[in-house]
Amino acid sequence: MTRPNPLLQPFDLFPYASVQVEDLQPAIQQIVEENRSALALIIEREADNPSWNGLVLAVEALDKRLEDTFYPLVPLAFTSDEWGSAVGECDAERRAYRTAKHQNQALFSAYQRLDPADLSDEQVAVLKRILRDFRLEGANLDRSGRQQFAAQETAIVGLEWEFQEKLRAAKDDLSKHITDVEVLAGIPVADLADMQHKAQARGLSGWLLTLDEPVCKTVLQYADSRELRKEMYLAYVTRASDQAAGQSQHDNGPVLQALLRLRHEKAQLLGFVDFVELSLQTKAAQSTAEVETFLNTLIARERPRLEREADQLRSFAREQGCDDLQPWDYAFYAQKMRQHEGSDPDQALREYFSFETALSGLIGLVEQLYGISIKKVDAEVWDAKVQVLQVVEAGDVLGHIYLDAFIRPGKPAWPWSLAIRHRHVDADGTLTRPVAALFGYYEPRGLQLGHKDLCKLFHEFHHCLHQILMTNAHRRLNSIHELGHDFSEFAGKLLEQWCWSAQSLQSVSTHRTGGERAALAEVQRWLEARNTQRGLDKADGLKKALLDFELHRSYGNDRSIEQVVADVYARTQVLPLASNDRFANGFDYMVTGYEAGFYCYLWAEEHATDVFAWFKDQGVFDSRLGQAMRRELLAPGASRSMSASIQAFIDRAQSIVSAD
């Protein structure tokens, strides 16, 4: 008897336990073929006199079936090479279907025949996004143009993959294996344990220092050995470049140059001045000039602080006996300045935040702010350590969050979130509940979180919760991926603000051995220490945002990548960087969906700080403001602009304060 393919059977939460790797491609291929046939019938029926249900919801049902089957597969890609390859093939099938659909002239014409005057506000918002996606996929081009666009897209995807593979290979080759613990003097015990686990995962004794950003930052911040700091710093800023000795085969310089050229040509083919203008079609900013003004304003505002802190750092380093401060010394002496009476405030903070303590406190916070409850439930998962959280309000299930918190071989070593399924109401009124997943990179053994770890956990959890709490009927308006990076990151940055509140952190703290809460004065001192020399992080963020922006805006103006980098560094850096710096060659945000959009993190943080000011004034646990935040900032999703949602929150917050 033939075993039925579980991907082709009805399911609510994905049947991970029963899916086999050989199920993937046949299921996706069958769905794609059935979608193509169904799409042809819809076009034939709706071409001349399209209706909302007959065209929009009918096509959306096809997209929904494909995407609701594919996206739950993504976590499986990191479980083994075999699964990764199978998921990659499925993604290629999905992408090809999407591209062909968006270049279908008959379908595009049918959508254009819909009269917005006959539609509700929500339906108009959906239609605008559908038509935008068609235009950005080349639907307005002639046959030759569409063929050129398809070739460009294929080449761009290939180059992005090549960039990541070269970077991965370069980092692997330049990892440093250490067998003498004395070389690692100064590095905290918890971080040494992480390095030891990395070595064990590769069958090595001792400790392994990879070129992943968290590891490099730990070494630069804590390692007493100046020689080790110098080696790690230079390896990091020259990775995947011609400046790394013996690594010419991994040089991403030519790849990046070709990628910038193709993106520029794609933008111009679609009728835009440059790739930045193209990327803004899905963001809150209205023009390139608006983003440029925003970045210039930030740079001007932060410059005095950066110069003041640089002078303080130089002076402090001289007092410590360092008269020739170098780039590999900055983080080290900044950390020394943060220490108070010989103790490290960030390490002291860790003693009060196990992963479970932090997660429990985080859940309690959002439950109080939003009037919801979150509980663990049993469900099929892709790894035994994955937890499933159910979000409930007044007995009604709103959605589910998969929590894949711990690092394992093959899994990305950074935190991220995934919208697996979007809330949607079908033409017959059937509700599909949303699902999200949070991926962490924490070590599972006796895990204690530092302040940055807390910020990242709060950030990614709010992405997932945002996915669950959007309330529109149509799925296109209920996806964090439809918000644009600036609006989406705003939600993540917003909940991060609670990690900078001493009252908030104290409320969720529990000492790992004694069980007591941290004293409020101690938490305030830790946060003050975290703010010491924070300008280094500000300068790094400005560098990344402006570099990404300028590389994508200035292609073709006769400046080389190195010249753009030099100009950006001159504007954003007060403390000099290495002369052979090739940071752009390893800047993976430019090939993972944030190209020409890294500035969104800064944009989001500015707005999140403004919104959180209301909570600072009224109380960080004020449930009235929490409900206003949920109702005005999260629930509307992509049905209105980021600025409109923020203004709606401010108006409601003002009425709450006035009522007091």
N, C-alpha and C positions, 0 to 999 in steps of 0.2 A: 504494500500500500504506500503510495507516494506521500511523503511528509509535507503538509501544507506550509507554505512560507509564512512565518509569523509577521513579517512586515506587510503582508497583503491581507492580513486579518484585522478586524476592528480592534482598537486598543485605546485605553485612556492614558495611563502612564506606560511608558515604553517597556516592552517585554524583554529586557536585557538578558535574563537568564536563559531564554529559549532561542535567542538569535545566534546563528552560526555565521562565520565569515562568508561562506558560500551563498548565504541568503541575500547578501547586499546588492550586488550588481543586477542579478535577475529581477529583483523587486523594483529597483529604481528604473531599469530599462522598461519593464512592463508598464509602470506608472507613466513614464514619459511617452511611450507609444500610445497608450490609452488617452493621455491628455491631448496629444496631437490630433487624434481622430475626433475627440470631443470638441476641441477648439475649432476645427474645420466646420463642424455642424453648427456651432454657435455663430460663427461668422456668417455662414449661409443664411441662418435664420434671422439674425439681428442686423445685418449689414445696412439695410435701407431705413429701418425704423427701430433703432435700438432702444431698449428699456433698461432701467436700473437692475431689476432682478434678472432679466433675460440675458443681459450682457455682463454688467459689472460683477454681480454676485455669482453668476455662472462661471465666468473665467476665474474669479477669485477662489471658487471651490476647487478648481483644478490646481491652482498654485498652492492652495492650502494643503491638499493631499500630498503633493510632492514635497513641500517644505516641512510639513509635520512628520513626514517619514524620514527625510534626509537629516535634519538638524539634530535629532536624538542620536544619530550615528557619530557625530563629531567627537564626543568623548572617547569613543572606541578607537579613534585614530591614534591615540597615545598609549594604547595598551600593548601593541607589538607592531613590528614592521609589516606583518601580513595584514593586520587590520588597517594599518595606516594606508597601505597601498590600495586596499579595497575601498576605503572611504574616499581616497583621492580620485579613484575612477568614477565613483558615484557623483562626486562634486563636478567632475568634468561633464558628465551627462546632464546634470542640473544646469550648469552654466550654459551649455550649448542650447538647451531648451529655452532658457530665459532669453538668450541673445536672439534666437530665431523668432521667438514670440514678439519681442520688441522691434524687430525689423519687418514684421508682417504688416504690409501697407493697408490691407483690407481691414485688419483689426484696428489699426491706428485710426483709420478713417471712421470706423464705427464709433469709437470713443469720442472723436471730435464732433460727431453729429448729436451727441447728448446735449441738451439745452440746460445750462446751469440754472435758468429761471425755474425749471421744473423740479429742482433738487433741494434738499435740506442743506443747512450749513455744513453738517458733517459730511454729507455726500459730495458737496462741492470741494471740500478739503481733500477727500479721497480722489476725486477726479483730477484735481490739479496735480497730485503726486503721480498718478498713473500717466498722465500726459507728459509730465516732466521726465519720468523714467524712459518713456519712448524716445523723447528728443535726445536725452543723454546717451541713448544706445544707438543713435544714428538714424532714427526713423524718418527724419526730414531730408536725408541725403538721397541722391539718386542711386541707381544700382551700382555704378562704379564706386561711388563714395561709400556705400555700405560695405562693399567688398574690401575697400581699403581700411575702413574702420575695423572690420572683423580681423584683418591681418594685423593691425596695430594692437588690438586687444590681446591676440594670441602671443604676439612678441612681448608685450608688456608683462603678461602673466609669467612667461618664461624667464624674463630678466629678473623679475621679483623673486622667483624661485631660485635662480642662480645666485643672486645677491645673498639670500639667506643661507644657501648651501656653502658658499665660499666663507661666509662669516662663521658658520658652525664649524667648518673644517679648520679655519684659522684659530678659533678658540680652543678646539681640541688639541691642535698641535702645540699651542703655546701654554697649555696648562702646566703648572709647576708642581712636581712631586717632591715632597720634603719628608725626610726621615729623621731629622734632628729637631726636636721640639723647641730647642733653644733659639732656633732661627725665628720662631713664631712668638717670641717673648712679647708680652703686652696685649696680645689678642685674647679677648674674653673666652672663658671656658666653654660657654655655649657655642660660640662660633668655631672654636677648635674642634668640638664634637661634630659639628656639621662638616668640617673639612675632612675629618677622619672618616665619616660615613661616606663621603664622596670617594675617598680612596678605596674603601672596602667595596663599594659598588663596582669598581673597576678591577677588583682582585689585587689591590695594592696594600701594603702596610703603610703606616705613617699617615700623612695628611696630603690632600690634593687641593691646590689653589687653581680654580678655573678662572677664566676671563669673563665670567658673568658679572654684571654690574654690582650686585649685592656683595659678592666675595671681594671684588676689587676695592669697593668702598670700605669694607671692614679692614682690609690690610692697610689702606692708606690712612685710615682713621686711628688705628690702634697699634700697628706693628712698631716696636722700638727700633728695629733694624732699618736704618735709612737706605741701605743698599737694596733690601727687599722691596721697600716702598718704591724706590726708583725703578727697579726692574718691572714691577707690576704696573706701575703707572705708564711707562713707555710702551710696554706690551699692549696695554689697553687702548691707548690713544693712537697706536699705529697698526692695530689689528686689521687684517684683510686689506693691507696696503703694500706698496712697493718700499715702504720704510721699515718693514719688519724683516729682519735678516732671514734669508732662506725661505721666504713665504711668497715669492712672486707669483706662484701658481694660484694663490688665493686673493690676488689683488682685485678689489672691487671698484677701483677707479674707472676703468673702461666700462664696466657694467653700469655704474651710476651715470656716467656721461651718456651712454646709449639710452638709458631709462629716461633721463631728463629730456633728451631730444624727442623720443617717441611720445611722451606725455604732452610736450609742447605742440607737436604736430597733430596729435589727437584733438587737443583743445581748439586749435585753429581750424581743423577740418569741421568741427561742430559749430564754428562761428564765434569762438571766444578769443580774446586777445592772447591769453596765456593760460597755463594750467591752474593758476591760483583762481582766476575768474571762473573757470569751469568748476573747481571744487566748491566755490561759494554757493553754487546752485542748491546745495543740500545743507547749508549752514545758516545761522542766524544773521551773521554780518551781511550787509547789503552790497558792499563793494570792496574792491581791493584797497581803495583809499581809506575806508573805515578801519580795516585791519591794520594798515600801515600806521595810521594815526594812533590806534590803540597801542601798538607796540612801541612807537616813539614816545608816547606819553609815559608808559611804564618805565622805559629806559631812563628818561629824564627824571622821573620821580625817584627811582631807585639809585641813581648814580651817586648822590651825596652819601647815602648809607653805605654803598659799596666802597667808596673811597675812605670813609671814616673807619669802617671795619678793617680794611686793608692796612691802614696805618696802625691800628691797634694790634693786628696780627703780627706785623713786622716788628713792632716794639716788643711784644710778648716773646716772640721767637728769639730776639736778641738777648732778652733777659734769661732765656733758657740756654744760651750759648750758641744759637744758630744765627750767624751773621750773613749767610748767603741763602736766604729763603728761596726754595725751588718749588715748582708745581707739585712734586710728590711730598712736600712738607705741609701744604696748606691745611689739609683735613686733619693731619696729625696734631698740629699746634692749635687748631681751632678746638679740637676735642679736649686738649689740655686746658684751654681757657674755660671750657664748660664745667670742668671738674671743680668741686667745692670741698675744701678742707680734706683733700686727698681722696675723695670718693667720686665715683662716676655716676652721675644722676640717672643716665639712661639704663645702666646696668641695675641700679637700685629699683628703678621702675619695673623692670622685668620680674622682680621677685613677687610682684603683686598681680601679675597677669599671666596665668596659664592660658592656653588656648581655650579651654572649656570655660574658664572664668570670663574671659573676654567675650566669647560667643554668647554666654548666658546673659551677661550684662547688656550686650548689644541688642539681643532679642527683647529683653525687658524694657530697654529704652524705646524702641520703635513700637512696642505694644502700648506703652503709655502715651506716646505722642499721637499714634494713629488710631487707637481704639480697636486694635486687632489682637488676635492671639496666634502664636506660632508654636507648633509642637512637632516633635519627631514622629514619623510614621514608618511602618514597614512597607517597603516597595522594592522591586527588582532594581539592581544597580550594576554598574560596569566594574566596580571594584569593592571588595569587602569593607573598606574603610569609608566609603561614601555614605553620607547621611542624607535622608530625605526629610525636608521640613514642609509642613502643611500650613498655609496661611488661611485663617478663619476669621470671619466677622459675624457675630450674632448667630452662630451655628451654621452659616453658609460658607462653604469652601470657596476661597477666592483663587487659589492656585497653589503651585508647589515649587520649591527651590531644592535642587540637588546641591549638596555641599561636598565638594571633592577637595579637602583641605591640604592633604599631605603629599609631599614630593615622592616621586618614585621614578625609576628609570624610564626614559622616553617621554616623560611629561614636561611641558614647558616650565622653566624655572622662574616664573613670574606670576603674579596674581592677575586673573582676568575673569570676565563673566560672559555668558552666552545666553541669548534669547532663544530658547528651544521651541517654544510655541507661543502664539499670540492669542489674546482674548478675541473671540469672534462670535457674532450671532448670525447664523445662516438665514436664508430667505424664509425657511419654515420656523424660525425662532429658536433653533437648537443652539445652545451655548457651548462653546469650546473654552475651557479654562486655560489660562496661561501657565507656562512652565519656564523656569530659568535655571541656570547652573552657575555656581561660583567655584572657581579653581584657584586653590592656594598652592604655595610652594614650601609649606612649613615641614620641618622635620618632626616626625611623630614621637620621638623619644623625649619625654619630660619637657615638652615644649613650653617655653616662657617667651612672651612677646615684648619686644621693645616698642618705643613710641611709633616709629615708622611702620612697624608691623601692624599696630593697632589702626593707624590711619588707613592703611591699605585694606584691612579687613572691613572697616566701616565703609570705605569707598565702594568696594566691589559688592558688598551686601546691599547697599542702597541701589546700585544698578539693578540687582535682581528684584528687589522689592518694588522698584519703579515699574519693572516689567509686569509685576503681579497687580499693581494698584491702578493701572490705567483702566478707564471704564467706558471707552467708546464701543459702539456696536461693531465697527469694521476693523479688522485685524491690522490694516495698514496704518491705522492711527494709534495702535496699541503696541508698537514695537520700539524698543530703545534704539534699534538700528535706523528707524525712520525719523528720529528726532534731530539728526545731525550731531556731529561730535561735540559741538559746543554745548548744546542743550543736554545731551546725554551726560557729559562729564560734569555739568553743573550739578546734577543730582548726586553724583559720587562725591564731588568736592563739598557739597552742602553737609552731608552727614559727617564728613571728616572734621568739620568745625567743632563737633562735640568732643573730639579728641584733644582739643586745645582748651577745653573748659576744665578747670581744676575740680569744680563741683561734680561735673559729669564723670570724670575719671575716678574720683574718690568713691562715687556711688557704686562702681562696678569692680572695685579693687578687692582682692582677697590674698593675703600673704600665703605663699605656697606651703609654708610649714606651720605658722602660727594661726592662720585663718582670720587674722584681724584685718580691718580696713586700714588703708594708709591715712595718715594724718593729713588734713587739708593743707596745712602749711607746707608739708613736705611735697605734696603734689604741685603746689604753686611754685616751689623752688625748682622742681624738676622741669616744669614748663618754661620757667625763666631761663634755665640753663639751655634748654632746647632752642631757645630764641637767640642765644649767644652765637655770633658769627653765622647767623642764618643767611646772611647775604651771599655766602658761597653757593647755597642752593638756589637763591634767586638769580644769581649771575648765570648759573648752569641752565636754568629754565629759560632765561632770556636768550642765551646762546642757541639753544636747540630750536626755540620758536622762530627766531629771526633767520637762522640758517636755513631751516626748512622752507620758510616763506620766500627768502631771497633766491634760493636755488631754483625754485619753481616759477618765480616771477621773472627772473633776469636771464633765463636761457636765451641765447642768441644775441646778447648785447656785448659780445666780444670779451667777456670776463671768464677766465677759467674757474673751475671749481675751487682751486686753491686761492685765487684772488677774491672770490666771494667769501670764502672762509676767513681770509685775512681781514676783509672789511667788516664782517660781522663781529669778529673777535675784538677789533679795535673799538667798536661801539658798545660792546656788552661786558668786556672783561677789564677789570682794573688791575688785577694780578696777572702777570704774563703767563702764557701757557707754553708748552714745548714747541720749539721751532719746527720740528718734523711732525707735528700733530696732524693726523689724518682721521679725525673723529667721524667725518661724514661717511667714510668707507664702512663704518660699523654701526651707523645710525639706523637701526632696524625699523624704527617708526615710519621711515619713508617707504617701506615696502610691505607694511602690514595693515594698510588701510588708513593711516593717518597722514599720508603724504599731503603736503601743503596745508596741514591741519593741526600741527602740534601746538600752535598758538591757542587752540581751543582749551587746553588745560589752564592757561593763564587767564583767558577770558572767563572760563567757568569759575575759577577761584575768586576773581574780583567780584562777580555777582553773588557767589555763595557767601562771601564775607559780608556783603551788604545785607543779605537776607538774614544771616545769623545775628546781626546786630539787634534785631527785634527780640530774639531770644535772650541775648545778653542783658537787655534792658528789663524784660518781663519775667525771665526765669527760663533756664534751659530745659526744664521739664514741663513747661506750660502746655497742657493738652489742648487748650483753645487754639494757640498758635500752631500746634502740631496738626490739628484737624484742618486749619486753614492752609497749612503747607501741603497736606495730602490733597485737599479739595482743589486748590488753585495751581499748585506746581506739579503734582504727580498725576492726578486723575485725568486731566485733559489730554495728556500725551501730545501727539502730533496734530491735534485738532486746531491748535492755535500756536502762535509764535512764542518763542521763549520770552521776549520782552512783554508780550501781552499777559502771559502767565505770571511773570514777576510783578507786573503792575497790579494785577488782580489780587495777588497775595498782599501787597503793600496796602491796597485799599481796605482789604478785610482786616489786616492787622491794625490799621489805624482805627477802624470801628471798634475793635476789641479793646484797644487801649482807651479810647474815648468813653467806652461803657464803664470802665473802672472809675 
